[in-house]
Amino acid sequence: MSYESDRLRNWYLLFHYGSREEILTDTEAGADLLPESFFQFPVATPGFRTDLRPAEGERALDIGCAVGRSSFELAKNFSEVIGIDFSQAFVDCGAALQRGETLSYDRYGDMHLPTRLNAVRPPDTPSESALTFEQGDAMNLREDLGAFDLVHAANLLCRLPEPQRFLDRLPSLVCTGGHFILATPATWMDEYTPREQQPTGPTLDMVKQSIGDAFELLAVEEVPFLIREHQRKLQLSSSQTSLWRKK
Ligand SMILES: C[S@@+](CC[C@H](N)C(=O)[O-])C[C@H]1O[C@@H](n2cnc3c(N)ncnc32)[C@H](O)[C@@H]1O
C-alpha cells in the first residue's frame, strides 16, 4: 500500500500520536492486558540505549520519519533535527504539527466506519527547536546534508528497493563518535525490495558486513510495536533494534 494514501496516513498518525486509550478504546476484551511498551515505539527508539544528552549544537537525522513522532522526540534534545521521508504526505503531516496545527485523522472501527481524532505537536517539544521535515530518498540523500551526531532509521531498511545504497552512505552521514540507531522488523517483501537486493542470511549480518568496518556495534534488542489497522486488527511486530558508534 502506498505511503501517500489516506489509509496509511491515518494508521501512522494514530500509531505515532494516539494514546493507548485512543488506540484500544473499542477493542475486544484482553486488549487491556497488552504491555505499555507496545505503544512506546516511536518515542522509545530515538533514545535506544543512549541517554540522549547531546552537547550544544549537536544534530540528528530521522530517516524514514513518516509522520514525525520520533523526530519530535529527538528535537527535545538535539539543537538541530531533520526528518526525511519519501512520502510527501507524511512529511507534510510532520511539518504541519511543527507549525502548531491540529491534524484530524480517522481511526477505523469497522474498516468502513471511521471516527475522527486529532493529533497535535507532542507536549514538551520546543516550538522554536530547529526541527525541519523534508521529502527525500534514503538511497539518494542530498549531498549537502552534512554529518550528524545521531542517525535514527526505524522500520525503514526493509522498505527500500536497494538497502545497500543507504548503508553505503552511512559512514559519511555520521560524525566520528556519533551514533546510528537501526530498528528493523526485517519484513522483507518482494514488492518493496527485489529478491536479489534482500539479505541472504540474517539482516543483522548484512548490516555488520556493510558498516562493521566503520561502526562498532554496541547493543541489540527487540523493541515491539503495535499498529492498529481497525477495531479487530491490531498488527503486532517486533523490531530488531541496534545501536552503533562511528569509529
Ligand atoms: C514502515 S514505515 C516506518 C516509519 C517510521 N520510522 C516508524 O517507525 O513508524 C517506513 C517509512 O519509510 C518511508 N520510506 C520508504 N522508502 C523510502 C525511501 N527511499 N527514502 C526515505 N523514506 C522511505 C515510508 O514513506 C515510510 O514512512
The ligand as a Gaussian input file, in Angstrom:
#p B3LYP/6-31G(d) Opt

LIG

0 1
 C        7.234000       1.181000       7.927000
 S        7.314000       2.929000       7.807000
 C        8.204000       3.384000       9.272000
 C        8.061000       4.823000       9.616000
 C        8.604000       5.289000      10.969000
 N       10.053000       5.383000      11.004000
 C        8.108000       4.431000      12.083000
 O        8.936000       3.733000      12.695000
 O        6.914000       4.439000      12.340000
 C        8.507000       3.142000       6.525000
 C        8.722000       4.581000       6.137000
 O        9.800000       4.653000       5.225000
 C        9.459000       5.578000       4.211000
 N       10.252000       5.272000       3.028000
 C       10.090000       4.275000       2.133000
 N       11.045000       4.345000       1.185000
 C       11.836000       5.392000       1.487000
 C       12.986000       5.984000       0.892000
 N       13.511000       5.501000      -0.233000
 N       13.536000       7.056000       1.481000
 C       13.015000       7.579000       2.616000
 N       11.917000       7.066000       3.219000
 C       11.342000       5.991000       2.668000
 C        7.963000       5.395000       4.030000
 O        7.374000       6.505000       3.374000
 C        7.527000       5.226000       5.467000
 O        7.265000       6.448000       6.073000

